[in-house]
Amino acid sequence: MAVAMIRTPSLEPWKPLQKKPLPAGRPREWYVTHNRRLKAMRLAIALLDAGVYLPSRATNAKIRTTAAQLGIHPPSDTTCHMVRALIRYGR
């Protein structure tokens, strides 16, 4: 017999997770790629929240404007391409 469970919302405000240090000893390119993926993911989520659901609507200018609004350094062309790929394959 299945029982429905009703969750009550927490009274505490939402807090982001604690950041952990990245593992040591990897090649520099690994850290660059890792941070680029994180930035692309943050930007893709922000664009989806803003209603940009098609990769063709996510131009480099739109992605860089969103980055400026979030307080993120302007992304490179490679990062903009990754953002569009995340939007494309998330559908």
N, C-alpha and C positions, 0 to 999 in steps of 0.2 A: 504494500500500500504506500503510495507516494504522499508525502506531506508537504504542503506549501509553506514556505518560510518567508516571512515578511521582515526585511531588514530596515531598521530605522537609521536615518542619516546621523552621522557623527556630529557632535556639537563642536568639536575642535576644527579649526580651519585647516585646509589642506596644506601640507608641507612637502616640498620636493625631497626626493631621496638624497642621502648623503653621497657626495661624489667620492669614489675610490680612486687611488692613484693607479695609473696605467702600469702594466707589468714591465719590469725593467729588462734590458738585454735584447730587445727586438731591434731590427734595422730601422733607421729613421723613416724610410718609406712606409713602413707599417703604421707608424704614428700619424703621418701625414694623411694616409688613406683613411684611417680610423676617424680622425677628427673631421675630415671632409664628409664622410658618411653621416656622422652625427649632425653636422651643419645642414646637409641636404635633407635629412629627416625632419629637423626642426622647421625648415623652410617649407617643406611639402605639407606638413601638418598645418602650418599657419595659412598656407594658400588654400588648402581644402576647407579650413574653417571659414575663410573669406569667400568661399563659393567658387573657387577656380577648380573645376573638376576635369577639364580637358587639358592635355599637355600643350595643345596648340594655343591655348589662352594664356599659358604661363610663359610669357616672353622673358628674355633676359632682363629687360627693363622692369617688368612687373616683379620678378624675383628679387632684383636688387632693391626696389622700392620697399618690398616687404621686409627685407633684411634691415634696411635703415629704420623702419618702424619698430622692429624688434630689438634694435640696438646691436645687431650683428654686423661684423665687418662685411663689406661688399663681397659676394661670392665670385669666384672665377667662372670662366665659361665652362670648365669641366664640372664644377659644382652645379651650375645651372642645368647642365645636361643630366646630371644625376637626379636633380629635383624632378625634371620632366619624366625621367624613367620611373621614379617612385610613384608619381601620379598615374602614369600609364599602366604599370603592372599592379597597382593597388585596386584596380577596377574589377 
